Each structure stands twice: as structure tokens, then as C-alpha cells.
Amino acid sequence: MTASAPAAAREDRPHVAWTRKDLLGLRELTREELLALLDTAKGFAEISTRSIRKVPTLRGRVVVNLFFEPSTRTRLSFSLAAQRLSADVLDFGKEGSSTSKGETLVDTARNIEAMGVDLFVVRHAAPGAAAVLARHLQASVINAGDGSHEHPTQALLDCYTIRERLGRLEGLHVAIVGDIGHSRVARSNIWALQKLGAKVTVVGPPTLVPAAFTQLGVSVCHDLDAVLPEVDVLNMLRIQRERGGGGLNFPSVEEYSRLFGLTQRRLERARKDVVIMHPGPLNRGVEIAPEVADGPNSVILQQVSAGLAVRMAALFLCSLARSKSEAAEEGA
Ligand code: CP
């Protein structure tokens, strides 16, 4: 690999050795590994400010986006991140592929790997799908969302955005509001934020916020108005009607919005500098009012921008670890 890491990636944390060829979730990562990803992303963010927004870091490498679920942000930002690193990028969509003829996920991926692909970016409705592929492939696998399990790069870009806005994560109180039970974004955020020193409260109706979440170390609250004055960050999630059989799990969208939607009026109960986040896609007028989504406390578009740097870091670190491991095996 023509590995040329940006300055921050080389110098900030020289003691951290990233050794994972795959990024499957944040549950298994140490605090140091999380910081290595965030600091490497900080270095890569500078590339997007240059007149020529491209570096040769992954020249000659091939990245495939293997997406079995819809995506706008994750898919495009992984594509752009790979292109900024000079990798070749292939796009696989379920529609029009031979999976409709009965080919398994593993067979599909192994055939794509046989074309010389080095990195797989995988989104799938089944929890654990990326981990299964990582076991069957020599190539690196990055989980771009597996069912309700994890969405590691989303939580990393959320942490990155908070750190940029507030200068730290340690000691902050973050509320994640909405359909927590079905949310891979909530789970990955819970793992990352707590390891990085933040306190997390999950908020929503009991039918969407199972009490069992306390076993992950977070507080559970069913009253958004009660928690609003106490938090530094509000991460608003949408209702995931594509999971859990498509039911609402509460009486009506109107009632949900009245009790848990972030309106301008409700925002007046929060701290003046509270940071408003949303992973997208937004359901304007349901979990968040348009004037709040577009208002001065919102960092929703900064989250999307951060995703590019975070995904460049993930592609770079996983590719480098795989190259080092292969070189070591050849030398042994
Ligand atoms: N936040 C997120 O994962 O968005 P997409 O589904 O558009 O990728």
C-alpha cells in the first residue's frame, strides 16, 4: 500500500497500534482504539480543505460498497472517502444482483473478493452479517449497519462532531431520544460515548426503550421534558418502521410527536448551548421540528461532513492493519 497517513494520524498517538483488519462494532473496541480512529479522522479532515482533495493513501486498492438496505449518507460518504484516498470503488446493490437467483451472502462476497477487492463496506438487515463476512474473507470488512445491532462509523462521526463542537466528550451528558430498541445508532453510541467518558440517558416511550438497556450502563427515562434541562447533547432518532414488523408500538405518530418530538417550544427547557444531533434520515415534524433541525443548535449537517473524515480513517486503518498482518505472515 502507498500508505501516507496525514500528520495527525502519524503524530498524535504514536503509542496506539491499530491491529484490526475489520471494523465490525464499537462494543469490542478499547478507549484507545476509539481515540485512534477519531484522531486519525481529524488528520484526514484537513484533506477536504485542500484545493486538490485527494491523497494517494489507498492507490491500487479496491473498495466495494455491499449494500442490502437503502442508504444515502453512509453509502455516498464511504464512496467519496475511498475516492479521496485514491482507491477504486465498486458499488453493489441488492436490486439487479444474482442474490435474487438464490446466491448466499457469503458466496456473493467471496465472488466479489475473487475479483481482487481489498475492502468490503457492508450494510445488511441481519445483525452479525458483517461479522460473518469478516470470518469468510481475507479482505477487510467495515460494518455500515447490521440490523439493529451496530453502526460503528455513525457513532464515531457523532463522537467526532461532539468533540469538535464542545471540545471534549469526558463528563458530558448525552440523551439519545426515540426508537432505542430498534436502533443500531443508539447501541454504537452507547458503547463509544461511555468508553470516552460521557454519561448516556436513553429516552422514549417504554415500548421503544426497553428497561433492559440499563444493563448497558445507561439511564432510562420516559419523560423528555424532565431530562431536557440536564443534557449537553440531544441525539434525536427516527421511528424505524422498517423493523419490528412495521408496527408503531405507540398509539399514533401525533401522540409520539407531542410527547417526544423536539419542538422550538420544548427546546426552551434545554440549555442555551445544547447540541442537537440526528443521524438522518429526518422525519421533519415527527421527532424533530423543521426550525429545530435547521436552527443554530443543530449540527446535523456537520455530522454528515464528519462522516467523510471518519470513513477515510476507518478505511485507512483497516487496510493498513491487513497489509501489516499479511507482511508479517509472509515474513514468518
Ligand atoms: N445515518 C445513516 O446511516 O443514513 P443512511 O441510511 O442514509 O446511510
Residues whose N, C-alpha, C, O or C-beta is under 5 A from the ligand:
A	BS01	CP	P70 S71 T72 R73 T74 R75 P279 G280 P281
